[in-house]
Amino acid sequence: MPRLVSAGLAALMLLSVPAAAEDDPVIAIVDGTELRLSELEASYLELPEQFRQMPIEAIYEPLLDRLIDGHLLLQAAEEADVAADPEVEAAIERARNDVLRQTLIERAVRDATSEEAMRAAYEELRAEPDFAIEQVTARHILVETEDEAREVIAELDEGADFAELARERSTDPAAARGGELGTFRRGSMVPPFEAAAFALEAGSYSSEPVQTQFGYHVILVEDKAAIEPSFAEVEEELRADLVRQAVEDLLEDVRAGAEVQRFAMDGSPEEGGDDEGDEEDDSDQN
């Protein structure tokens, strides 16, 4: 099996994951240093997605090679005092800062998207007047011309059975089912058809032909209802909203009261570059 070392993969990061000894066995000893399963698992999670689709057991040996090689490279870098290089020091500092910033954001997001927070947000959504989704159960008869559609409406007015008339006259494949379209929500049909269907009351049919690119429709609405989406149906969208709000709130908190001076690319002061000063000017005008 080819080794998964280096160039084509992300650089190895050795992470220390607390775990009980029996759950985190030693999987290699390199120059007296123990390498544990948790380090290999952390390395596995950093692989590109195509490798993470394979079970960790299937690529254990190349992962172990990668872990050992990574440790040897780190050991060689320390022996060469690579960290003393000013550019390396700056890179390490940037990496440290990135980890701190990212961790702060992740904590805010974790709190904002806890099960309790998600359920509370769902209940808030349920209280909104437009939360329930309208849906209709309908049949239709599709014909080629407006005159034919008006003939269909006249026959219905005289008491003809809608399903039978659909089987006889509709050109739509649903004709074999008596024109049955099933139940659909807003956004499922072409706009003219949808507007007409949702405007009808349950048990009524369209009194005027409805034109779309497919021809002329006569629509029968058999049932109308407003259905509340379940938690599972809105969970992903709700999570995305909470994540976005959590980040916005965090940024607002860290900006509050901060003294910020902004400068142009040449180092000259930007007009209105003192954020705190702008706030003070605003407060003076009030």
Long-range contacts (C-beta under 8 A, 24 or more apart in sequence): 1-59, 1-61, 1-62, 2-62, 3-62, 3-65, 3-66, 4-47, 4-51, 4-59, 4-62, 4-63, 4-65, 4-66, 5-62, 5-65, 5-66, 5-69, 6-69, 9-47, 9-48, 9-51, 9-66, 10-46, 10-47, 10-48, 12-43, 12-46, 12-66, 12-67, 12-69, 12-70, 12-73, 13-42, 13-43, 13-46, 14-39, 14-42, 14-43, 14-67, 14-70, 14-71, 14-74, 15-39, 15-42, 17-41, 17-42, 27-64, 27-67, 28-64, 28-67, 28-68, 30-68, 30-71, 30-72, 30-75, 31-75, 33-71, 33-75, 35-67, 35-68, 35-71, 39-67, 40-64, 40-67, 43-67, 43-70, 104-250, 105-247, 105-250, 108-246, 108-247, 108-249, 108-250, 109-243, 109-246, 109-247, 111-246, 112-242, 112-243, 112-245, 112-246, 113-239, 113-242, 113-243, 113-246, 117-242, 118-231, 118-235, 118-238, 118-239, 118-242, 119-231, 121-238, 121-241, 121-242, 122-231, 122-234, 122-238, 125-234, 125-238, 126-228, 131-228, 131-229, 132-226, 132-227, 132-228, 133-185, 133-186, 133-226, 133-227, 133-228, 133-229, 134-185, 134-186, 134-198, 134-224, 134-225, 134-226, 135-183, 135-184, 135-185, 135-186, 135-224, 135-225, 135-226, 135-227, 136-183, 136-184, 136-197, 136-198, 136-200, 136-202, 136-221, 136-223, 136-224, 136-225, 137-181, 137-182, 137-183, 137-221, 137-222, 137-223, 137-224, 138-181, 138-184, 138-197, 138-219, 138-220, 138-221, 138-222, 139-163, 139-166, 139-174, 139-178, 139-179, 139-180, 139-181, 139-219, 139-220, 139-222, 140-166, 140-170, 140-172, 140-174, 140-179, 140-181, 140-193, 140-217, 140-218, 140-219, 140-220, 141-165, 141-166, 141-169, 141-170, 141-172, 141-175, 141-179, 141-217, 141-218, 142-170, 142-171, 142-172, 142-175, 142-214, 142-215, 142-216, 142-217, 143-169, 143-170, 143-171, 143-215, 143-216, 143-218, 144-171, 144-215, 144-216, 145-215, 145-216, 146-209, 146-211, 146-216, 148-216, 149-209, 149-210, 149-216, 149-217, 149-218, 150-209, 152-218, 153-205, 153-206, 153-207, 153-208, 153-209, 153-218, 156-205, 156-218, 162-205, 162-220, 171-215, 172-214, 179-220, 183-223, 190-214, 193-217, 193-219, 197-221, 198-224
